[in-house]
Amino acid sequence: MGWASATPIVRQVWEAVREYIPEEKRVEVVKAVMRPFLDHDWDTEGEFASVYPEAMEALHQLYPHIYE
């Protein structure tokens, strides 16, 4: 069973901190924010990543076989 309600939670957290993170560190930091949710069966990570390029890059790095 998946967890779709993580998307608004992750989005709220990321929007609260994103502007304070230098652009060159955003992929690394968003990956750290996303990982606990992904580890607990977050199903709609692509929906979140489609809004934030750094999140999509994080998914490419975490799951290169899925997010090409």
N, C-alpha and C positions, 0 to 999 in steps of 0.2 A: 504494500500500500504506500502510495506516495504522499508528498507533502507540498501542496501548491501554495499554501498560505505563507510560506517563507518569503515569497517574492516581495510583498509589501513591507515586511519587516526588514529585509536586506536593503531594499530601496530607501527606507527611512534612515537606517544607519548610514548608508553610503552618502546620501544627500546631506546628512548632518556633518560629515567629516571631509568629504571630497575636496572642498575648496581649500582646506588647510594642508593638503598633501601635495607636495611638488609633483608636477606632471610625470617626471621620470621615475617616481616611486609608486605611482598609482596602481600599476599592474600587480606589483608585489603586495601592496596593502590590500587591494580588493580581493586578491586571491586568499589572503589570510582571513578576510571577513567572510568570504563565501564558503571556505572549506568546511567549517563545522556544520553548515546547513547541507552541503553536498554529502557529507558523511552520514547525515541522518535522513537521506532519501528525499532531498529536495527535487521536485519534478519539473519545475518551470524556470530553471536557471537561464535558459535561452531567452525567455521573455525579459528578464532583467538585463542580460548581456546585450540584447538588441538596442537598449537605450544608452549604454555606456561602452564606448569602444575599448576601454581598458579592461572591462569585465569580459568582453568577448575574447580579447587577447589572453586573459587569464584562463579561460576555458580551453583555448587552443593549446596552451601550455600544459594544462592538467589532463586534458583528454584529446590528444592529437588525432587519435583514431576515430573520434566522433565529430569533433569540430575542426574541419579542415580549412 
